[in-house]
Amino acid sequence: MIAFLRNEPGAAIVSDHIQRFPFQIFAHSLNLCEVYYDFWRSSGEEVAQSAINDLLVLGIVERSDMSPLFWREMGRLKAVHRRVSLADCAALVLAG
């Protein structure tokens, strides 16, 4: 999803799948979190939220086994504390 949003190598493959297949496309919350923290880290919160909105507008459906507030907080922690693993960010959110 990051390659697609940044128009990097592989973007055309993702675009083709989105346009060609008539069924719903799901993204797990952890994948959306990865997009969120990657864009937050490089461009800030507003761009990160815009990237997520772009995916949702395309019809990508979040498979949420965790609440959005939970994974966004994980993403924020990962963006701010780059060396902390995503799993550790989950533990920090749960501990908070």
C-alpha positions as CSV (number, residue, x, y, z in Angstrom):
1,M,0.0,0.0,0.0
2,I,2.9,2.4,0.7
3,A,4.4,1.7,-2.7
4,F,1.0,2.4,-4.3
5,L,0.5,5.7,-2.4
6,R,4.0,6.8,-3.2
7,N,3.9,5.7,-6.8
8,E,7.0,3.5,-6.2
9,P,7.9,0.2,-8.0
10,G,5.0,-2.1,-7.5
11,A,2.4,0.6,-7.5
12,A,1.0,-0.5,-10.9
13,I,0.4,-4.0,-9.6
14,V,-1.6,-2.7,-6.6
15,S,-3.5,-0.3,-8.9
16,D,-4.4,-3.1,-11.3
17,H,-5.8,-5.3,-8.5
18,I,-7.9,-2.4,-7.1
19,Q,-9.4,-1.7,-10.5
20,R,-9.7,-5.2,-11.9
21,F,-11.3,-7.2,-9.2
22,P,-15.0,-6.7,-8.5
23,F,-14.8,-7.9,-4.9
24,Q,-13.9,-6.1,-1.7
25,I,-10.3,-5.5,-0.8
26,F,-9.4,-5.8,2.9
27,A,-6.5,-4.4,4.8
28,H,-5.7,-5.4,8.3
29,S,-5.4,-2.7,10.9
30,L,-1.7,-3.5,11.3
31,N,-1.1,-2.8,7.6
32,L,-3.0,0.5,7.9
33,C,-0.9,1.3,10.9
34,E,2.3,0.7,8.9
35,V,1.0,3.1,6.2
36,Y,0.1,5.6,8.9
37,Y,3.4,5.6,10.8
38,D,5.4,5.6,7.5
39,F,3.6,8.7,6.3
40,W,3.6,10.4,9.8
41,R,7.4,9.8,10.1
42,S,8.1,11.4,6.7
43,S,5.4,14.1,6.4
44,G,3.5,14.5,9.6
45,E,0.0,13.6,11.0
46,E,-2.1,15.4,8.4
47,V,-0.4,13.6,5.5
48,A,-0.6,10.3,7.4
49,Q,-4.4,10.7,7.8
50,S,-4.7,11.7,4.2
51,A,-2.9,8.5,3.1
52,I,-5.4,6.4,5.1
53,N,-8.3,8.3,3.7
54,D,-7.1,7.8,0.2
55,L,-7.1,4.0,0.7
56,L,-10.5,4.1,2.2
57,V,-12.0,6.2,-0.6
58,L,-10.7,3.5,-3.0
59,G,-13.0,1.1,-1.3
60,I,-10.3,-0.7,0.8
61,V,-12.1,-2.2,3.8
62,E,-10.3,-2.3,7.2
63,R,-10.4,-5.6,8.9
64,S,-10.2,-4.4,12.4
65,D,-9.2,-6.9,15.0
66,M,-8.1,-3.9,17.1
67,S,-9.7,-0.5,17.4
68,P,-8.6,2.3,15.1
69,L,-7.6,4.4,18.2
70,F,-5.4,1.5,19.3
71,W,-3.5,1.1,16.0
72,R,-3.2,4.9,15.4
73,E,-1.6,5.3,18.8
74,M,0.7,2.4,18.0
75,G,1.6,4.2,14.7
76,R,2.2,7.5,16.4
77,L,4.5,5.9,18.9
78,K,6.4,4.1,16.1
79,A,6.7,7.4,14.1
80,V,8.1,9.2,17.1
81,H,10.2,6.4,18.6
82,R,11.7,4.9,15.4
83,R,13.7,2.2,17.1
84,V,10.9,0.8,19.1
85,S,9.3,-2.2,17.4
86,L,5.7,-2.1,16.4
87,A,5.0,-5.0,18.8
88,D,6.5,-2.9,21.6
89,C,4.3,0.0,20.6
90,A,1.3,-2.3,21.1
91,A,2.5,-3.2,24.5
92,L,3.0,0.5,25.4
93,V,-0.5,1.4,24.3
94,L,-2.0,-1.5,26.3
95,A,0.0,-0.4,29.3
96,G,-1.2,3.2,28.9
